[in-house]
């Protein structure tokens, strides 16, 4: 990642990089949307402007609430899947241990059978 940034900063002058960063932050921060809303509301009565701003604020709050719920749901799902994986790994370990014990028992029984067969 640092190599890519180094290549970008070497290929693009600093002023162009800063200008692009500023432009991206205005777009990402909703600056353009605010300017468009101001332009469209320039001739509306104050009550209509406040109402449209209140609706926008409500919509943003609802979107944030949905994002937070989704985040919690994702976190809970991640925890659940991690617990399932840990249970499965523990079961695999237990089964491998049982398999090792049974394999040792089979070897011991074969050894005893050979000794009994050889003693006859």
N, C-alpha and C positions, 0 to 999 in steps of 0.2 A: 504494500500500500504506500509506504514511504517512497519507494522507487518511482511509482506512478506520479505521486505529487511532485517529486523532484523533476521528473521529465516535463510535467505540465508547467512548472514554474520556470524552467529553463527555456521552454519553447514560447511561452506567452509573457509579454512584458508585465511587470508588477501592476501597473495602473489598469491594464485590461483585466487582470485576474481579480483585482479589488472591485472593479466595476461589475464584473460578472457575479461576484459573490454578493455584492449589494443588491443587484437585480434579483438574484435567486432568493435572497432573504425577504425582499419586498413581496415577491410572488408567493413564497411559502408562508409568510406571516399574515397574509390576507390583506396586504396594503392595497393591492390593485382592486380587490373586491370593495374595500372601503371607499376608494376614490370613485368607483363606478356608482356605488350607492349614493354618495354625496352628489354626484352629477345628476343622477336620475331624480333625486329628491329636492333639487334646487328650487322648484316652484311650488312644492306642496305646502300646505298649511302645517304648522308646528305639531298639531295633534296627530296628523297622519304620519309625520316623520317619527314621532315618538312611538306610535303604534307599530310601525314597520320595524323600528329598532327593537322594540319589545318582542315582536315575533321572532326576529333574527336571534336575539339573545336566548329565547326559549328553545329555538331549534338547535342552537349551539349547545345549550345545557342538556337537551335530550340526546344529542349526538355524543356528548361526553359521558352521559350516564350509560348509554349503550356500549361505548368503548370500554368503560370501567367494568361493566358486567361481563363483557366478552373477555376482558383481561382476567377477571377472577375465575371465570369458567375455564379458561385455558390453563390457568395456574392449577386449579383443582384437578383438571384432567391430567395434567403433567404429573402431579403428585400421585394420583391414582395409578397411572401407568407405571410410574417408578416403583410403587409398592408392589404391583403385580410382577414386575420384572425381578424385584428382589426376592419375592416368594418363589418364583420359578427357579431362580439361581440357587436358592437354599434347597429346594426339592431336588434339583439336579445334583447338588453336592451330596445330599443324603443318599440318593440312589447310587451315585458313584461309590460311596463308602460301603453301602450294602453289597454292591456288585464285587468290590474288592474282597470283602469278608467272605462272600459265597465262593468266589474264585479260589481263595486260600483254602476253604473247606474242601472244595472239589479236589484240589491238588493233594491235600492231606489224605482224603479218602482213596485216591488213586495210589498214593504211596503205600497206604496200609494194605490195599488189595494186592499190590505187587509183592509186598512182604509176605502176605498170607499165601499167595500162589507159589512163591518161591520156597516157602517152608514145607510144602507138601512133598 
